[in-house]
Amino acid sequence: MPDTPYRITTGAVARRLGVSPTTLRSWDRRYGIGPSVREGGRHRRWAPEDIAMLEEMCRLTTSGVPPAEAAGTALARAGRPPGSGAAPLATAGPPQPTPGVRRARGPGSGNGLPLGGVRQEFRGLARAAVRLDGPVLDELLADLVATHGLVTAWEEVMAPTLHAVGRKWESSDDRYVEVEHLLSWHISTALRRITGSAPPAEAAPVLLSCAPGEPHTLPLEALAAGLTERGLPMRMLGAAVPAEALDAAVRRLGPSAVVLWSQSRHTASHAVARLVANTGFGIKGARTHPLVVLAGPGWGKRTAAPGMLCPASLSEALDLLTRHCAFASASLTAPDQAGG
């Protein structure tokens, strides 16, 4: 730590807050969110009270407040008039414009991550993830699901943000790995809050499982949450389920459908899918087989075999499982009604 509170550089502050140095300089130029003192008139050095002001700016923009409004609030709470900018040292000359600086564009994600299909009002999700701000992630995810529903939350915000973070660390020498892990954990937590409220059900469940060797479970967790919202029973086996264990679970549970998730072609085993589709259960003479749903990009675009379906999205998977479960339930109750 430097000897004086004015020796914290812009780069060090940017790393601490999880934003880019360019963003901090832009906030300074456009909104006056700058250090209270500059060395030499131009070099930014941030005091603790300046960093507290930046933290407030980050918190407000993450929650969806427009940058200009957030800057005014942060400055006011720091006791500085809007547009006050930095106060140079008495020995310093006036700040000079930096040659070649292009005019700043409109506000973006603030962290270098592409917005893609993410709803503008929830672009703060990526910002909070880059700052490793768990409490804000929890708040944003809860509001997101409550406001827009599970399907929209997953398809238009959660999944695109995860993909954006993944692309970011893949192109930056494995930086941002911790960001992806933190974001995944908090999304999983938000999804499991939904599945944790599932009431007990007597109907045959939908069995959810990753293909053998497949470690990615979040899309299955989103499907589990969607099934819970629709009142459909489900059982989750999770990641990398061996074929023998999956076969045993099908025989024991007698599920109405089995969803096999595969993220990549390396884990998409059509042999396992056929094994599940051919697994029978029930009493002798009235044995049945589950519907097999091949979910995820790993299965490719090949046409599914008889007894299997390949939904293209979470909403499509939920719709077909809802219809299938309703049909299966009606088929089970029809003989009882006829006998009565």
Secondary structure, 3 states (H helix, E strand, C coil): CCCCCCCEEHHHHHHHHCCCHHHHHHHHHHHCCCCCEEECCCEEEECHHHHHHHHHHHHHHHCCCCHHHHHHHHHHHCCCCCCCCCEECCCCCCCCCCCCCCCCCCCCCCCCCCCCCCCHHHCHHHHHHHCCCHHHHHHHHHHHHHHHCHHHHHHHHHHHHHHHHHHHHHCCCCCCHHHHHHHHHHHHHHHHHHHCCCCCCCCCCEEEEECCCCCCCHHHHHHHHHHHHCCCCEEEEECCCCHHHHHHHHHHHCCCEEEEECCCCCCCCHHHHHHHHCCCECCCCCCECCEEEEECHHHCCCCCCCCEECCCCHHHHHHHHHHHHHHHHHHHHHHHHHHC
